[in-house]
Amino acid sequence: MKGEMMELKLTVNGKPYELMVKPKTLLVDVLRNELKLTGTKTGCRTSSCGACTVNIDGRAVRSCSVLALQANGHDVVSIEGVASGGKLHPIQQAMVDHGAIECGFCTPGMVMSARALLNENPKPTREEVREAIQGNLCADEGYVKYIEAIEIAAEEMRGGK
Amino acid sequence: MGETFGNYSVIGKTIPRVDARAKVTGEAKYAADIELPDMLWGQIKRSPYPHARILNIDTSKAEKLPGVKAVTTGKDFGGFKWGWSRETRDEEPFAVGKVRYLYEGVAAVAAVDEDTAEEACDLIEVEYEPLPGVFDPFEAMKEGAPLVHEDRPGNICVEYHWNFGDVEKAFAESYLVREDTFQTPRMAKGYLEPPAVVAHWPDPNHVVFQGAKGSPYFPYRILARLFNLPLSNVRIIQPFIGSDFGGTKNDMVHCDYAAVMLAKKTGRPVKLQYTEFDELTTCLRRHPMWITIKTGVTKDGMLKATYVKAIADGGAYTRMSPLTMFLTGTCMTLPYKLPNFKYDGMNYFTNNPSSAAMRGHGLYHSRFAADVQLDMMAEELGIDPVEMRLKNAIENPEPGKVYETVNGVHVASCGIKECIEKVAGAVNWKGVKEAKRVEGDKAYAVGIAAATYNSGTKLSAHNACAAIVRICEDGSVNYLTGASDVGQGSDTVTCAIAAEVLGIGLEDIDLKRVDSAFTPVDPGSYGSRVTVLAGQAAINAATDAKRQLLEVAAKQFGVKPEEVEIKNKQVFVKSNPEKNMSWERLVRTACYETPGKVIIGRGYSTQGISLLGLADFSRGFGDIGTNYSFTAQAVGVEVDTETGLVKCTDESVIAHDCGFPLNPPAVETQCQGGSYHQGIAAALYEEFKMDKGLTLNANLADYKRPRAYEAPMTRVEHVITNDPYGPFGAKEASEGSCCSAPPALVSAIYNATGVWIKDLPTQPEKVFRALKAKKEGKKSL
């Protein structure tokens, strides 16, 4: 509570930030409470549900599982940084077009996990897609259309269509 | 683009969801994303006992902590009691006399930040006198057991005793009679978004409530009664909702009461959000149930009679248990013809967190028991389970005719036979033996089951959904709905229905979600009621607006209004399409021609009630649904015969009769999700482990939920029956597959291994022990 504040420097969605945080503060709380980036959701705060997934240096990380200070000097992308200038990312577009989204609460985390996967592996097998989003719980749509949408996006990004 | 159904401009084909873009970009605001200027944070003080008398609550130390702005206890609520219906108001916003389950709320604090509020809660001193408790219905029903509610003898929360036909005579006449007891687990609802709320009072006579509520007009009515405010002064603004599945997001939880009372006391906005632990230890759960079912059949496999005795753990308060027990009984007479039926439904209070509605509400318990038992009897009779289902299945009534069950349930459309045939065909079903395959330690098989669910659920009192279609002068349209889309896709289909009726595009319609200051009152999102009833409201409201516009067009064309039509934003005389104008021109003419019209269409649903009246809960007679969906499902499994681990395979098909798929991909995700998240989950993974009222696995690591790496790639086939009571023929989608998944899975395990698992979930240890017992020559369960 009364812990001293420490300096945090990081890049979020391409923009540099310098702020003072308590050492105990989680990255998810900096994103949501300090930077007002509420697209990153909080489901469990125990690293179980994946709703808070962001990309750190391109990799999928649950932002409730890291202290904000652990992101010091790193490049963070949250869901707000995925679309560019009003144009949806192919993963987002595929999820919309394919009807993958229901309540939408897991969607930002799902997009971030898929984005990290396709950055690393442009041609994933179905098993690799399933593995990439295994940390992202969904509660209502059954995963089928999410998995298919990610496959459609991968093809689109490879210029397959 | 996927399949197209019917000959429509907007509906019956892939409709991108109206809210998908906001959700996929993170712009959609959920309750926890709301922040207001000068906002305080609240926290709940909870009881460390599952059953105890409260002797004293001392809040003085908490009040003195710097940063604390207000403290509230149950006494501030002036004896206010609430519940699911007027007769079942047995719960107070915060416990006053005694606590009835572990972590029940006893007080709450508002402070400048979350840490201070939490610290203040620790400073509240509560004196308790611990009491002995009851932790399952069998303890609760014992003579002399401690009473959860002193005025409820025997801890009986709900009981129904129904009898139709002559069950005993039918059993005596049956060739084969079998009795089995099945068990369903205590389960979490499964939504990811924990309850959250922000409340404020703009002035002492107006309250504004923004909470994660799938049925926002529950708090609307509850808060008016609590604060003795006119309904006009209660404003519920609905954020996006991260799923619901019944119960917790229908009515109230402690954080809702805390927010409104602390905001009133401080004059500032107050926000509370639950943690996963709060949610999993205190929020509503699916009832665990023990279902004893006795069924008699003829030699050739025709059902003669069924007697069901269901015993449920209702938890600490009544909540929706009367409805649960009704639903558990009522649909035993669907989807198969059943001439004699008896039901004893018993629900007991215990010192566990309260049980309530959950996706597949009620039917999931009893349809699981009945459909698995049907397979057992088919085997004893030497009849193929698919054939036995087809023999007993209710026929699709001729147009204009209605099938009536022995307990007064009316079915105007029934695609169950087609559903069963479709899944059997899709998995190339040739029989139980042929369904099995063994590779080393792995045994593979498929199981098939069938189910039903009521849609457009109708209850006593207010039932209508309503909508307002506001035509703006440039031709754009606002659709104001009282209905809530918690993810099921009703916002999209109701807007699509309005567009279809008006003859315009979906993109011309802008949806306004619930804000009770402007939108019409609505019962809520439960009982698969929204698409069916809000859909009719959409038709009626759009038709009303269109009628007003057609009058203007008729005058312009010099014809009668019924001679004019609007399609694809073109307004034309039906007999002479050369006479036409654009939609925009018509609207402009209507709005600008002196004195200028204001086109507002209004409509509400009548279908649910005008049809055949209401069900009589005490007799178990009559319709709870406006219409009924039918589902058949094939589930493939891989059973590890060494470890007992069961996985679903991609040999997974659902055929669903939703009457008419207004938005086919939405019907598909609803069926896939209903099956996997709340059906397969119950059958394979999920169960709260309890120890004297304490939830031992209250986190999503220890409480196993279904994940993507083992999700079956379930295919969905649409069965079209065009129900006469649904909007454009539609019925529900999703609760049906929630009910067909568990029996199909258990049947698949049997087909693979020869062991019946009758108590869910079929976790590896249970399967392992059953396999071991079978190997050692012991009789299967």
Boltz contact constraints between the chains, C-beta under 6 A:
constraints:
  - contact:
      token1: [A, 1]
      token2: [B, 115]
      max_distance: 6.0
  - contact:
      token1: [A, 38]
      token2: [B, 33]
      max_distance: 6.0
  - contact:
      token1: [A, 39]
      token2: [B, 26]
      max_distance: 6.0
  - contact:
      token1: [A, 43]
      token2: [B, 192]
      max_distance: 6.0
  - contact:
      token1: [A, 44]
      token2: [B, 276]
      max_distance: 6.0
  - contact:
      token1: [A, 44]
      token2: [B, 700]
      max_distance: 6.0
  - contact:
      token1: [A, 46]
      token2: [B, 699]
      max_distance: 6.0
  - contact:
      token1: [A, 48]
      token2: [B, 700]
      max_distance: 6.0
  - contact:
      token1: [A, 48]
      token2: [B, 701]
      max_distance: 6.0
  - contact:
      token1: [A, 49]
      token2: [B, 192]
      max_distance: 6.0
  - contact:
      token1: [A, 49]
      token2: [B, 700]
      max_distance: 6.0
  - contact:
      token1: [A, 51]
      token2: [B, 192]
      max_distance: 6.0
  - contact:
      token1: [A, 79]
      token2: [B, 26]
      max_distance: 6.0
  - contact:
      token1: [A, 80]
      token2: [B, 26]
      max_distance: 6.0
  - contact:
      token1: [A, 83]
      token2: [B, 25]
      max_distance: 6.0
  - contact:
      token1: [A, 92]
      token2: [B, 24]
      max_distance: 6.0
  - contact:
      token1: [A, 95]
      token2: [B, 24]
      max_distance: 6.0
  - contact:
      token1: [A, 96]
      token2: [B, 16]
      max_distance: 6.0
  - contact:
      token1: [A, 96]
      token2: [B, 20]
      max_distance: 6.0
  - contact:
      token1: [A, 96]
      token2: [B, 24]
      max_distance: 6.0
  - contact:
      token1: [A, 99]
      token2: [B, 665]
      max_distance: 6.0
  - contact:
      token1: [A, 101]
      token2: [B, 20]
      max_distance: 6.0
  - contact:
      token1: [A, 101]
      token2: [B, 23]
      max_distance: 6.0
  - contact:
      token1: [A, 102]
      token2: [B, 487]
      max_distance: 6.0
  - contact:
      token1: [A, 102]
      token2: [B, 669]
      max_distance: 6.0
  - contact:
      token1: [A, 103]
      token2: [B, 242]
      max_distance: 6.0
  - contact:
      token1: [A, 103]
      token2: [B, 243]
      max_distance: 6.0
  - contact:
      token1: [A, 103]
      token2: [B, 487]
      max_distance: 6.0
  - contact:
      token1: [A, 104]
      token2: [B, 23]
      max_distance: 6.0
  - contact:
      token1: [A, 104]
      token2: [B, 28]
      max_distance: 6.0
  - contact:
      token1: [A, 105]
      token2: [B, 192]
      max_distance: 6.0
  - contact:
      token1: [A, 105]
      token2: [B, 193]
      max_distance: 6.0
  - contact:
      token1: [A, 105]
      token2: [B, 242]
      max_distance: 6.0
  - contact:
      token1: [A, 106]
      token2: [B, 192]
      max_distance: 6.0
  - contact:
      token1: [A, 107]
      token2: [B, 23]
      max_distance: 6.0
  - contact:
      token1: [A, 107]
      token2: [B, 24]
      max_distance: 6.0
  - contact:
      token1: [A, 108]
      token2: [B, 26]
      max_distance: 6.0
  - contact:
      token1: [A, 130]
      token2: [B, 708]
      max_distance: 6.0
  - contact:
      token1: [A, 130]
      token2: [B, 709]
      max_distance: 6.0
  - contact:
      token1: [A, 131]
      token2: [B, 709]
      max_distance: 6.0
  - contact:
      token1: [A, 133]
      token2: [B, 708]
      max_distance: 6.0
  - contact:
      token1: [A, 134]
      token2: [B, 707]
      max_distance: 6.0
  - contact:
      token1: [A, 134]
      token2: [B, 708]
      max_distance: 6.0
  - contact:
      token1: [A, 134]
      token2: [B, 709]
      max_distance: 6.0
  - contact:
      token1: [A, 137]
      token2: [B, 192]
      max_distance: 6.0
  - contact:
      token1: [A, 137]
      token2: [B, 705]
      max_distance: 6.0
  - contact:
      token1: [A, 139]
      token2: [B, 190]
      max_distance: 6.0
  - contact:
      token1: [A, 139]
      token2: [B, 191]
      max_distance: 6.0
  - contact:
      token1: [A, 139]
      token2: [B, 192]
      max_distance: 6.0
  - contact:
      token1: [A, 139]
      token2: [B, 243]
      max_distance: 6.0
  - contact:
      token1: [A, 139]
      token2: [B, 677]
      max_distance: 6.0
  - contact:
      token1: [A, 140]
      token2: [B, 243]
      max_distance: 6.0
  - contact:
      token1: [A, 140]
      token2: [B, 487]
      max_distance: 6.0
  - contact:
      token1: [A, 140]
      token2: [B, 673]
      max_distance: 6.0
  - contact:
      token1: [A, 141]
      token2: [B, 669]
      max_distance: 6.0
  - contact:
      token1: [A, 141]
      token2: [B, 673]
      max_distance: 6.0
  - contact:
      token1: [A, 142]
      token2: [B, 672]
      max_distance: 6.0
  - contact:
      token1: [A, 142]
      token2: [B, 673]
      max_distance: 6.0
  - contact:
      token1: [A, 142]
      token2: [B, 676]
      max_distance: 6.0
  - contact:
      token1: [A, 143]
      token2: [B, 708]
      max_distance: 6.0
  - contact:
      token1: [A, 143]
      token2: [B, 711]
      max_distance: 6.0
  - contact:
      token1: [A, 144]
      token2: [B, 672]
      max_distance: 6.0
  - contact:
      token1: [A, 144]
      token2: [B, 713]
      max_distance: 6.0
  - contact:
      token1: [A, 144]
      token2: [B, 714]
      max_distance: 6.0
  - contact:
      token1: [A, 145]
      token2: [B, 669]
      max_distance: 6.0
